[in-house]
């Protein structure tokens, strides 16, 4: 009998089949190449950088309204959230914060000043989800500050979420401090509304092993939770044609995905079954990624307000840029931080281990050295623009 492995081996040896169907589709990696080139409007120049921000499941949950000649309002695309695994929109808001920071700093990079207002029409109440109100307003105004743009902006197009296995080497103390400092000493866009951020890390290998065990149990729990699996499946993009057509989501590099679907090799029921051969292989691959983590770093805030989450996203993207500058790989392990019922015990364990007192654990990620990672697909800048509301 022909097995899944035999079919995949055959397809891997058939480059004509792997390539068919995608030649007329847009390049999903084009936004990473020289972002903002040719843009004369500083707002469009800024957005061309902002769309490269890290965000959960690569949903790219952003919408923008251009107002007049100098203003833009930033909104969450409410259809691009993760309602099962992120029921209070905490992780989505962190992604919006990363987008906001890159947008603000890219305006400065263009040689202009930028005024920013966070939640200009009010923020959601604690525990409430994001709504139709903007999460930020930016206005191009005057000259940039004397300090100019953040020098880390030079690494926007090389910043990655790197899921490759890590080398068995702990980053140097200097490199760790550089990444951590980027999170707590960032250029605050709203100095009258500061949110104290705290960054901590663990390199002692016995305690690192404990954290590996925690993040693995959370990952395994998610693979065995139907609602979480269904939500992730919605964002999987199989093969280069699907990636080019959607330009979002989580890319699964398989040859001739259309043919595999036609013969039932990418069947949804099979992929949602944690005990299927495909998922067992995927679990083994991910377990190696967990076990090679040389250290972990995490970010906490004193509250879990929507404003704190935005600031956490701003801090996180600076840390990610600093890691790119230091040639380090960063990869969030967010499963234990997710607030759905099936994860509640591991969420409590993560908070108990990593968040002192009433502080909120906003990000937990691996830091190390790994082989370079390809960038994730991005939609075009114009896909984010919407008509101005009346």
Secondary structure as UniProt FT lines:
FT   HELIX           4..12
FT   HELIX           15..19
FT   TURN            20..21
FT   TURN            23..24
FT   TURN            28..29
FT   HELIX           30..32
FT   TURN            35..38
FT   HELIX           42..50
FT   TURN            51..52
FT   HELIX           56..58
FT   STRAND          62..67
FT   TURN            68..70
FT   STRAND          71..76
FT   HELIX           78..80
FT   TURN            83..88
FT   HELIX           90..109
FT   TURN            110..111
FT   STRAND          114..118
FT   TURN            119..121
FT   TURN            126..127
FT   STRAND          136..140
FT   TURN            146..147
FT   HELIX           151..158
FT   HELIX           173..184
FT   HELIX           191..193
FT   STRAND          197..202
FT   HELIX           205..223
FT   HELIX           226..234
FT   STRAND          236..238
FT   HELIX           239..246
FT   STRAND          250..252
FT   TURN            255..256
FT   HELIX           257..262
FT   TURN            263..266
FT   HELIX           268..272
FT   TURN            274..275
FT   HELIX           277..291
FT   STRAND          296..301
FT   HELIX           306..325
FT   TURN            326..327
FT   STRAND          329..332
FT   HELIX           335..337
FT   HELIX           341..343
FT   HELIX           344..354
FT   TURN            357..358
FT   STRAND          360..368
FT   HELIX           381..384
//
